[in-house]
C-alpha cells in the first residue's frame, strides 16, 4: 500500500473523528472587487475537505488584504485564531501556506496557538504540514522565509515602479479607480468630471463639505470605490488632490505635472486650498438652523448678534438674533430682532442686488484681482520648485547641509506669503458665478440647503447692522436693517 495513502487515511480518521476544520482564504489585491480570487481558493479547499471526508466548522475569508497587515488588520484571520484558542477547530485548511501569512514570526505564533489547543496540522491543496514533525516544520519555516523574502523583493520593485511613474507623471495602479477618470486613470470620465467641477465651484463659493456630501448622496452620485455613499473625508481628499488639477501627487505633495488631463484649473485648486486654510484658521462652522449666522451686528454696541430661540406665551418657538452680554459674547445685551422677517427681507434684497448694474460695474475691476491671483500662483509655483530643487541637490550631495538649511527658509517664506495672498483673494471670487443670476436663484431658493443659501448670501452680503427698534413700529422694521454689500 502506498505510504502517502496510509498518511492520508490516518489524517482523515483523526480529523473526522475529532473536531471539524477551519478553511481560510486571503488575497492581497482584488482589482475587480468581486472576490473571485478568494472564491477560487475556497472552492479548491472545500474540494479537498470533501475528498477527505472532513466536516467544516467555518470558512474565514480576508479579501483585498495584505498578509503583512498582521492579525489585527485581518479580521477573519483574527476570528479564526480565536476559534482555535477556544478549541473549536481540529485542523486548518488553506490553498497555500503564504495565504496564511508571509511573516515568519507570525507563522511561529500561529503554530504555537495551534499546538496549545490540539491543532496539529496545517493542510494545503499541495501539501500537508504536521506541527509535530521536525522535517515538516523545517520545510514550513523555509517556505515562510522564502515567502517573506519574495514579498520584500516585490515591495522593492513596486516602490521603484512608483518612483518611475512619479518622475514621468504617470498614475500608479490600485484597486480603486480615481473618481473623474476611467479605469486607465488617464482618460476623463466626463459625467463624473462635471460633478467635480460643480462641487469645486460650490465649495469655493462657501458651501461646506457636509452640505456638499449631503447633496451628492441625495442626487445618488455613486463613488468610484466600494463605499455606497459619500463621506466628508472622501470629498475632502478629492478636492485637495492635485490629480483633478492635472498634477502628480506623491506622499501628500505635488511632484510635478501629470500625464493626464486636468478637470479643474490650477487656479481653482489654489482657491480651494485657500478656502480650506481659511476655515482651519478661523474655525468657521456652517450654520445649523439660522441663515444669517455670523453676518449681523448690533447697532448699539457693534457686537455680533447670536442666534437664539424662546418660547412665546402661545407655546410656540420663536427664532431670534440677539446681542448677548457677558464674557463669552461681549455685547450690550440690549438688542433683539426676529429671525424670519429679517432673513426674508435680506434674502430678497441680496438676490435682487445680484441682477443690478451696480454689482456688474463693481466687478469690472475683477481683472485686477485675477492678475494678483495669477501672480501669487506663479510665486507659489516657483517657491515649491525651489524647495524641491534644494532637497534633490542635498540628497544628491551637491550642496552641504548648511547650504540646504540656508536656502530652504527663503523659499518657505515666499511660499507662505503667496499662500496668504491666495487666501485673502479666495473670498473675493464667489460673486463671479452669481452676478446676473438673482432671478434663477430665487426660483430655486427653496430647493437649496441652508448651507448653500448661507454661502450665497455671505458672498454678496458680508455683514449687516441692525439698529434699535422704534416704539410702536413692531419687532421688525426694514429701516432697522443696514446692509453692507460686498459689491
C-alpha positions in Angstrom: 0.0 0.0 0.0 1.3 3.4 -1.0 2.7 5.3 2.1 1.1 8.5 1.0 -2.4 6.8 1.0 -1.7 5.5 4.5 -0.8 9.0 5.7 -4.0 10.5 4.1 -6.2 7.8 5.6 -4.7 8.4 9.0 -5.3 12.2 8.8 -8.8 11.7 7.6 -9.7 9.5 10.5 -8.1 11.8 13.1 -9.8 14.9 11.9 -13.1 13.2 11.0 -13.4 11.6 14.5 -12.3 14.8 16.3 -13.2 18.4 15.6 -14.1 20.0 12.3 -11.7 22.0 10.2 -11.3 25.7 9.5 -11.0 26.9 5.9 -9.0 30.1 5.4 -8.6 32.2 2.2 -6.9 35.5 1.6 -5.9 37.7 -1.4 -3.9 40.9 -1.3 -5.5 42.9 -4.1 -9.0 42.4 -5.5 -8.9 44.7 -8.5 -12.5 43.9 -9.6 -14.0 43.9 -6.2 -15.8 40.7 -7.0 -13.8 38.4 -4.7 -13.2 35.9 -7.4 -9.6 35.1 -6.2 -10.7 34.1 -2.7 -13.7 32.3 -4.1 -11.4 30.0 -6.1 -9.3 29.4 -3.1 -12.3 28.4 -1.0 -13.6 26.2 -3.8 -10.3 24.3 -4.1 -10.1 23.9 -0.3 -13.7 22.7 0.0 -13.0 20.1 -2.7 -10.0 18.8 -0.7 -12.1 18.7 2.5 -14.9 16.8 0.7 -12.4 14.3 -0.7 -11.1 13.5 2.8 -14.5 13.2 4.3 -14.0 16.0 6.8 -16.6 18.5 8.2 -16.1 22.3 8.1 -16.5 24.3 11.3 -16.4 27.7 9.4 -14.9 29.5 6.4 -12.8 32.6 7.0 -12.1 35.0 4.1 -10.0 38.2 4.1 -10.4 39.7 0.7 -8.2 42.5 -0.6 -6.0 42.4 2.5 -2.2 42.1 2.6 -0.6 39.3 4.7 1.8 42.0 6.1 -1.1 43.8 7.9 -0.9 41.4 10.8 -3.7 39.7 12.6 -5.4 42.9 13.7 -5.6 44.1 10.1 -7.2 40.8 9.0 -10.4 40.4 11.0 -11.2 36.9 9.7 -7.7 35.6 10.4 -8.1 37.0 14.0 -11.5 35.3 14.3 -10.0 32.0 13.2 -7.3 32.3 15.8 -10.0 33.0 18.5 -11.9 29.8 17.4 -8.6 27.8 17.6 -7.9 29.2 21.1 -11.5 28.2 22.0 -10.8 24.6 21.0 -13.4 24.6 18.2 -11.1 23.7 15.3 -9.2 20.4 14.7 -7.1 21.5 11.6 -6.6 24.4 9.3 -7.0 24.2 5.5 -5.6 26.9 3.2 -4.8 27.0 -0.5 -1.1 27.6 0.1 0.9 28.4 3.1 1.6 32.0 2.0 -2.1 32.7 2.0 -2.0 32.2 5.8 0.9 34.6 6.5 4.2 35.8 4.9 5.8 36.7 8.2 8.0 34.0 9.7 7.4 35.4 13.2 3.6 35.4 12.8 3.8 31.9 11.4 5.5 30.7 14.6 2.8 32.4 16.7 0.2 30.7 14.7 1.9 27.3 15.2 2.2 27.9 19.0 -1.5 28.8 19.2 -2.4 25.5 17.3 -0.1 23.4 19.5 -1.6 24.8 22.7 -5.1 23.8 21.5 -4.5 20.4 19.9 -4.5 21.6 16.3 -1.6 19.6 14.9 -2.0 20.1 11.1 -1.9 22.8 8.5 -3.3 21.3 5.3 -2.8 23.0 1.9 -4.0 22.0 -1.6 -0.5 21.0 -2.5 0.9 19.5 0.8 0.3 18.8 4.5 2.3 20.1 7.4 2.4 18.3 10.8 3.4 20.6 13.6 4.8 17.6 15.5 7.2 16.5 12.6 10.6 18.2 12.6 11.1 17.7 8.9 7.6 19.1 8.1 8.3 22.2 10.3 11.7 22.7 8.7 10.0 22.8 5.2 7.3 25.1 6.5 9.7 27.5 8.1 11.8 27.6 4.9 8.6 28.2 2.9 7.7 31.1 5.2 11.1 32.7 4.9 11.0 32.4 1.1 7.6 34.0 1.0 8.8 36.9 3.2 11.8 37.4 1.0 9.7 37.4 -2.2 7.4 39.9 -0.6 10.3 42.2 0.3 11.6 41.9 -3.3 8.2 42.6 -4.7 7.8 45.6 -2.5 11.1 47.0 -3.7 10.0 46.5 -7.3 6.7 48.2 -6.6 8.4 51.2 -4.9 10.9 51.5 -7.8 8.0 51.4 -10.3 6.2 54.1 -8.3 9.2 56.3 -8.4 9.4 55.9 -12.2 5.8 56.7 -12.5 6.1 59.8 -10.3 9.1 61.1 -12.4 7.1 60.6 -15.6 3.8 62.0 -14.2 2.1 58.6 -14.8 -0.5 57.1 -12.4 0.1 54.2 -10.2 -2.2 51.1 -10.1 -4.6 50.3 -7.3 -7.8 48.6 -6.7 -9.9 51.8 -6.7 -10.4 53.9 -9.9 -10.0 57.6 -9.2 -13.2 59.5 -9.3 -13.4 61.5 -12.5 -11.3 59.2 -14.6 -11.7 55.9 -16.5 -10.0 52.6 -15.5 -6.8 53.6 -17.3 -6.6 56.5 -14.8 -5.8 58.8 -17.7 -9.0 59.4 -19.6 -11.5 61.8 -18.1 -15.0 60.4 -17.4 -17.0 63.4 -18.3 -20.1 62.5 -16.2 -18.0 62.5 -13.1 -15.8 65.4 -14.1 -19.0 67.6 -14.3 -19.8 66.6 -10.7 -16.2 67.6 -9.6 -16.5 71.0 -11.3 -19.9 71.7 -9.7 -18.6 70.7 -6.3 -15.4 72.7 -6.7 -17.4 75.8 -7.7 -19.8 75.5 -4.8 -17.0 74.9 -2.3 -15.2 78.0 -3.4 -18.4 79.9 -3.1 -18.5 79.0 0.6 -20.6 75.8 0.8 -19.4 73.3 3.4 -18.2 69.7 2.9 -21.1 68.5 5.0 -23.6 70.2 2.7 -21.9 69.0 -0.5 -21.7 65.4 0.8 -25.5 65.5 1.6 -26.2 66.8 -1.9 -24.1 64.1 -3.6 -25.9 61.4 -1.6 -29.3 62.9 -2.3 -28.6 63.1 -6.0 -27.5 59.4 -5.9 -24.0 60.1 -7.3 -22.0 56.9 -6.9 -18.5 56.8 -5.6 -15.7 55.1 -7.7 -14.8 52.8 -4.8 -16.6 50.2 -2.7 -18.3 52.8 -0.5 -22.0 53.1 -1.1 -22.2 56.7 -0.1 -20.1 59.8 0.1 -18.4 61.0 3.3 -16.7 64.3 4.2 -13.1 62.8 4.4 -13.6 61.2 0.9 -14.7 64.5 -0.6 -12.0 66.5 1.2 -9.3 64.2 -0.2 -10.8 64.6 -3.7 -10.9 68.4 -3.6 -7.4 68.6 -2.1 -5.8 66.2 -4.5 -3.5 67.5 -7.2 -4.9 64.9 -9.6 -8.0 66.8 -10.6 -5.9 69.8 -11.5 -3.6 67.7 -13.7 -0.8 67.4 -11.1 1.0 64.3 -9.9 0.8 63.8 -6.1 3.4 61.7 -4.2 3.3 61.2 -0.4 0.9 64.1 0.0 3.0 66.6 -2.0 2.8 67.8 -5.6 5.7 66.1 -7.5 5.1 67.8 -10.9 2.8 67.8 -14.0 0.7 64.7 -14.6 0.3 62.7 -17.8 -3.5 63.0 -17.7 -5.8 66.0 -18.5 -7.0 68.3 -15.7 -10.6 68.6 -14.7 -10.3 71.9 -12.9 -7.7 74.7 -13.4 -4.7 75.2 -11.2 -6.1 78.5 -10.1 -9.3 76.8 -8.9 -7.3 74.3 -6.9 -5.3 77.0 -5.2 -8.6 78.8 -4.3 -9.9 75.5 -2.9 -6.8 75.1 -0.8 -7.1 78.7 0.3 -10.6 78.1 1.5 -9.5 75.0 3.5 -6.7 77.1 5.0 -9.1 80.0 5.9 -11.6 77.7 7.5 -8.9 76.0 9.5 -7.5 79.3 10.7 -10.9 80.9 11.6 -12.6 77.8 12.8 -15.8 78.9 10.9 -18.6 76.4 11.1 -21.5 76.0 8.8 -24.8 77.4 10.1 -27.1 74.8 11.6 -30.5 76.5 11.8 -30.1 80.2 11.1 -29.5 81.6 7.7 -27.6 84.8 8.8 -25.4 83.3 11.5 -22.3 85.4 11.9 -23.5 88.2 9.5 -25.5 90.5 11.8 -24.1 93.2 14.0 -25.7 95.2 16.9 -26.4 98.8 16.0 -25.9 99.9 19.7 -22.5 98.3 20.5 -21.2 96.8 17.3 -21.1 93.4 18.8 -22.1 90.2 16.9 -25.7 89.0 17.1 -26.1 85.4 18.1 -28.9 83.0 17.2 -31.3 82.2 20.0 -34.8 80.8 20.4 -37.5 81.4 23.0 -41.0 80.1 23.8 -43.8 82.5 23.2 -46.8 82.8 25.6 -48.7 80.8 23.0 -46.2 77.9 23.4 -44.6 78.4 20.0 -40.8 78.6 19.4 -39.7 82.0 18.0 -36.2 82.2 16.3 -34.4 85.4 17.0 -31.0 87.1 16.7 -29.8 88.6 20.0 -27.0 90.8 21.2 -25.7 88.9 24.2 -23.7 90.3 27.1 -21.2 88.5 29.3 -17.5 87.5 28.9 -18.3 84.8 26.2 -20.1 87.3 23.9 -19.1 90.8 24.8 -22.3 92.5 23.6 -24.5 95.0 25.3 -27.4 92.6 25.6 -29.9 95.3 24.7 -31.0 94.4 21.1 -33.1 91.7 19.6 -34.7 91.1 16.2 -37.0 88.2 15.0 -35.2 85.9 12.6 -37.8 85.1 10.0 -38.6 88.6 8.8 -35.0 89.8 8.7 -33.9 86.7 6.9 -36.7 87.0 4.3 -36.0 90.7 3.8 -32.2 90.4 3.4 -32.5 87.3 1.1 -34.8 89.2 -1.3 -32.6 92.3 -1.2 -29.4 90.2 -1.9 -31.0 88.3 -4.8 -32.4 91.5 -6.3 -28.9 93.2 -6.0 -27.2 90.4 -7.9 -29.2 91.5 -11.0 -28.4 95.2 -10.7 -26.0 97.2 -12.8 -24.2 98.4 -9.6 -22.8 94.9 -8.9 -21.8 94.5 -12.6 -20.0 97.8 -12.5 -18.3 97.0 -9.2 -16.9 93.8 -10.7 -15.4 95.5 -13.7 -12.1 95.7 -11.8 -12.1 92.0 -11.4 -9.3 91.5 -13.8 -7.0 93.2 -11.3 -7.9 90.6 -8.7 -7.4 87.8 -11.3 -4.0 89.3 -12.1 -3.0 89.3 -8.5 -4.2 85.7 -8.2 -2.1 84.6 -11.2 1.0 86.4 -9.8 0.5 84.7 -6.4 0.1 81.3 -8.1 3.3 81.9 -10.1 5.2 82.8 -7.0 3.9 79.8 -5.1 4.9 77.5 -8.0 8.4 78.9 -8.1 8.9 78.6 -4.4 7.7 75.0 -4.4 10.0 74.2 -7.3 12.9 75.8 -5.4 12.1 73.7 -2.3 12.1 70.5 -4.5 15.4 71.5 -6.2 17.3 72.2 -3.0 16.0 69.0 -1.4 17.2 67.0 -4.5 20.5 68.8 -4.5 21.1 68.0 -0.9 20.1 64.3 -1.4 22.5 64.0 -4.3 25.3 65.6 -2.3 25.6 68.6 -4.5 25.2 71.0 -1.6 26.0 70.8 2.1 23.5 70.6 4.9 24.4 74.1 5.9 23.6 75.4 2.4 20.4 73.4 2.3 19.3 74.9 5.7 20.1 78.4 4.4 18.3 78.1 1.1 15.1 76.4 2.4 13.8 79.2 4.7 13.9 81.8 1.8 11.7 79.5 -0.4 9.4 78.7 2.5 8.8 82.4 3.3 7.9 83.2 -0.3 5.5 80.2 -0.4 3.9 81.3 2.8 3.4 84.9 1.6 1.9 83.7 -1.7 -0.4 81.4 0.2 -1.6 84.3 2.4 -2.4 86.4 -0.7 -4.3 83.5 -2.3 -6.3 83.0 1.0 -7.2 86.7 1.1 -8.3 86.6 -2.6 -10.4 83.4 -2.2 -13.3 85.2 -0.5 -13.5 87.7 -3.5 -14.0 85.0 -6.1 -17.5 84.0 -5.2 -19.6 86.7 -6.9 -18.4 85.9 -10.4 -20.8 82.9 -10.9 -23.7 84.6 -9.0 -23.9 88.0 -10.7 -26.9 88.2 -13.1 -28.4 85.0 -11.7 -30.6 86.5 -9.0 -33.9 85.5 -10.7 -32.8 82.0 -11.2 -31.5 81.7 -7.6 -34.8 83.0 -6.3 -36.8 80.4 -8.3 -34.6 77.6 -6.9 -34.1 79.0 -3.4 -36.3 76.6 -1.6 -34.5 73.6 -3.1 -31.1 74.7 -1.7 -29.8 73.5 1.6 -29.4 76.1 4.4 -25.7 75.8 4.0 -25.8 76.7 0.3 -28.2 79.6 0.9 -25.9 81.0 3.6 -22.9 80.8 1.2 -24.8 82.8 -1.5 -26.0 85.4 1.0 -22.5 85.7 2.5 -20.9 86.3 -0.9 -23.0 89.4 -1.6 -23.6 90.5 2.0 -20.5 90.2 4.3 -22.5 91.8 7.1 -25.5 93.9 8.1 -26.1 96.2 11.1 -29.4 96.0 13.0 -30.4 99.3 14.5 -32.6 99.7 17.7 -36.3 99.5 17.1 -38.6 102.4 17.4 -41.6 102.3 19.8 -44.8 101.3 18.1 -43.2 100.0 15.0 -43.2 96.3 16.0 -40.3 93.9 16.3 -39.3 94.2 12.6 -38.9 97.4 10.7 -36.9 97.4 7.3 -35.4 100.7 8.3 -33.6 99.0 11.1 -31.6 96.9 8.7 -28.4 98.5 7.1 -26.8 96.0 4.7 -23.0 96.3 4.0 -22.8 94.9 0.4 -19.7 93.3 -1.0 -20.3 95.0 -4.3 
